[in-house]
Amino acid sequence: MSGLRQKRYIGIMTSLVPGTIPFMNQSFYRQLILLGAKTGLHVFVFHPRSLDWEQQAVTGFTFNETENAWHKARFPLPELVYDRCFFTNRRQYQEYKEQIGHLSDGKRVRLLGHRLKGKWDVHQMLLAEPELSAYLPETLPYDGIRSLSGWFARHTEAILKPQKGSHGKGILHVRHNPQSGRYFVRGRDRLNHTVERVFERFPTFKRWLDSLISGRSYLIQRYLTLTTERGDAYDVRSLMQKDGTGRWRLTGMAVRCGQRGSITSNLHGGGEAAEIRAFLAGQFGEERSAAITAELEHLSHLLPETLERHHGRLAELGLDLGVDKDGRVWILEVNSKPGRSVFARLQQDKVRYRSLNNPIRYAAFLLNHYEEGFSARKAHYILTRPAFSERKAIGGQS
């Protein structure tokens, strides 16, 4: 049986886009494939629609370093799936939802980590933990006029954000002037376009907001002053990942600074990256910034294990943490499919390498612990079907 296990397959599941190579983030996946090969793992990329449960197979793509080209091929079902799906429409989500249900049962294929639910679910998990609840800004589900009018009866400002979303899309800052009755709105719509509006009265504002939200689930959150002395928004991205021993490690931390006038610090909205220690020292001085950094690190180590107790196995987390003008630390968001671009922008090569290699090392760790559960049916498939059937070279990699 040991000879049958020499080929270990890892599938990266991603969303389908038009093109000869039908997925984004090709450079990221290429590096994972090459790192996997060094570990003895066969890594390939596929999308949910290409899974064939009846034949116990999947059509996907792998990268050949010698030829500098992507190859389309048919593979056995992978033993582990690294979920990197992001959705641009409802149909993509429905396809994903159907397949993730099969994958989550863990009978034939296991997930490297289970995706977190929406922001409200994560907020509720953390709110139940006394050590973490103080780091959470007041947050409520948006359910229409009742929650909105109730909020502005107590506060003059709010952040509205989609329950599911990324890259700062759809996030709005709303400020109410009780004297004039006006509502001032700025932020970004779902297409990441800048929004800046003024409404004279609440009913007009409410109609516009419902049109912009368009049935999506939203949250109302306390507005925090998370800005530099110049007024530029910033936050701290902390990347936590499991390594080759299955333990959580802090891969790296960096600051994301928003574009002038932006309410978010997301790099996709035109923001910039900064080294954390130098940046915080410029805002709070050396001694105070050292204490803040230590608190950010402590929080980063505390969050993953806490979430796993409530949620189940996770592989990596992108933690978005805020520091207000008084130096108080806040938990803003937690993402189970984190990006790594902030470290690339800072040219932190060691951190970036770890961020790429840790999912591969953790996958190898899990596979070594699944040896006794190796499927005879899958072993037969690997023996009797070629790994690269229908092989076709597709283009070069720039």
DONU-501810 format. One record per residue (C-alpha): x, y negated, z negated; residue in one letter. Coordinates in steps of 0.1 Angstrom, whole numbers, plus 5000, padded with zeros to 4 digits. Layout:
N
XYZA
...
***
This chain:
398
500050005000M
502949764993S
503849765030G
500349645038L
500649345016R
503749195032Q
501548955052K
499648725029R
497248485046Y
496348135033I
493647945052G
493347565050I
489647485056M
489147145071T
486446955090S
486046975128L
486746675150V
486846645188P
490046725205G
492347005217T
493647025181I
490246985164P
491246855130F
492846555114M
495946535091N
497946755115Q
501246645100S
500146735065F
498947085076Y
502047145097R
504247085067Q
502147325046L
502447585072I
506247555074L
506547555036L
504347855034G
506548045059A
509547985037K
507648155009T
506548445030G
502948325034L
501148295067H
499247965066V
496747855092F
494047585096V
490347655103F
486947495101H
483847645084P
482147725117R
484947955128S
484448205100L
483148545112D
482048745081W
480749045101E
484149095118Q
486048985087Q
488048745108A
488448375115V
489648175145T
492247905135G
495447735143F
499047775131T
502147575140F
505247725157N
508347525147E
510547675174T
508147575201E
507047255183N
503447345192A
500147445177W
498747795185H
495147895184K
494748255172A
492448495155R
493348595119F
492048825093P
490048655065L
492648485043P
493048595007E
493048234996L
491347925010V
492647575004Y
489547355007D
490447025025R
487046955041C
485746595043F
482446515060F
481446245085T
477846365090N
475146575074R
475546865098R
479146915089Q
478146915052Y
475447175058Q
477947405076E
480447365048Y
477747415021K
476747745037E
480247885040Q
481547755006I
478747964990G
480248275006H
483748174996L
482848084960S
481548434952D
485248544951G
484348894965K
486248884998R
488048554997V
489048334968R
489347954967L
492647804956L
490547574934G
486847484932H
485847134943R
484546904917L
480846794919K
479746434923G
481046144902K
478046154879W
478646524870D
482346454863V
481446154842H
479046364821Q
481746634816M
484246374803L
481646184783L
481146504762A
484846494751E
485446254722P
489046204731E
488146094766L
484745914763S
486345584751A
488245574785Y
485045574805L
483245254816P
479545244811E
477945424840T
474345504850L
472745674880P
471145424904Y
467445514908D
466045194923G
464544884908I
464145004873R
467845084867S
469044784886L
466744524868S
467444694835G
471244664841W
471144294850F
468944224819A
472044324799R
474944244822H
475843974848T
478144204869E
478144554882A
480044794905I
477845014927L
479545314942K
478345624961P
478245944941Q
480146114969K
482645924989G
486245814992S
488545555006H
486545274989G
483745305014K
480345185002G
481645024969I
480044694960L
480644434933H
477444254924V
477443934903R
474243774890H
473943414880N
471043394855P
470843014859Q
470343004896S
468943354900G
471343424928R
473143754935Y
476643754950F
477744074967V
481144164981R
482744494989G
482644745018R
479844935036D
479945305045R
482045235076L
484545045055N
483544705069H
483844405046T
480644295031V
480043945016E
476443825010R
474543584987V
470843644978F
468643374963E
466243624946R
466243974933F
463544124957P
465544014988T
468744154973F
466944484964K
465544535000R
469044465015W
470644704990L
468144984997D
468844945034S
472644965029L
472345265005I
469945435029S
468945715006G
472345814994R
473045874957S
474645584939Y
476045494905L
475945164886I
479145104866Q
480444834844R
482644584862Y
486144584848L
488744314854T
491444534869L
493544274886T
496944114886T
497643764873E
497043654910R
493643824910G
494644114933D
492844444924A
495044744916Y
494845084901D
497145384893V
497045704913R
498246004892S
498646334910L
498346644888M
498946984904Q
499447344894K
502847474902D
504347824908G
503747924872T
500047824873G
500647534849R
499547174853W
502346934862R
502446564867L
503646534903T
503846164904G
502245824896M
502145514917A
500245184918V
497845094947R
497344724952C
494344594971G
494344355000Q
493843994989R
490143944980G
489344314980S
487444464951I
489244804955T
492844894958S
492445184983N
495145205008L
492645265036H
491244925030G
494544755037G
496144795003G
499844844994E
501845084972A
504144994943A
506445174919E
504545204886I
507145104860R
508444794878A
504844684886F
503444724851L
506544554837A
505844254859G
502344234845Q
502844324808F
506644304801G
508944604795E
507844704760E
504044684766R
504344854800S
506345144786A
503445204761A
500845184789I
502745424811T
503045674782A
499245654777E
498645704814L
500846014814E
499146144783H
495746094799L
496946254831S
497846574812H
494646574792L
492146544820L
492846864841P
492547114813E
489446934800T
487746944834L
488647314839E
486947404806R
483647264820H
484047324857H
486247624864G
489547664882R
491147364898L
494347344918A
495046974920E
493546644909L
493946284920G
493246064890L
492445704896D
493145514864L
492745144857G
494544904834V
492644584825D
494144244817K
494344344780D
496344654789G
493544884781R
493445204802V
490345334820W
489345644839I
487845534872L
487545844893E
488746204896V
489246364930N
489746734936S
490946674972K
493546414966P
495546234992G
499346174990R
499845865012S
500845644983V
504045844977F
504845845014A
504545465015R
506945434986L
509345675003Q
509445884972Q
510646194990D
511046424960K
507546344948V
506046384983R
507846724987Y
506446844954R
503046724963S
503146934995L
504947244980N
502947284948N
499747414965P
501847674983I
503647774951R
500347794932Y
498848004960A
501848244958A
501348264920F
497648344924L
498348614951L
500848784929N
498148804902H
495548944927Y
497749244938E
495549504921E
492449364938G
493849384973F
491049504997S
491549825016A
489249705042R
491349385047K
494549605047A
493049815075H
492249495095Y
495749365092I
497149695104L
494849735134T
494349375146R
497249155159P
497848835139A
498048635171F
495448765194S
494248525221E
497448335215R
497748005233K
500247725228A
498647385226I
500747085230G
503746955210G
503846785177Q
504946425177S
***
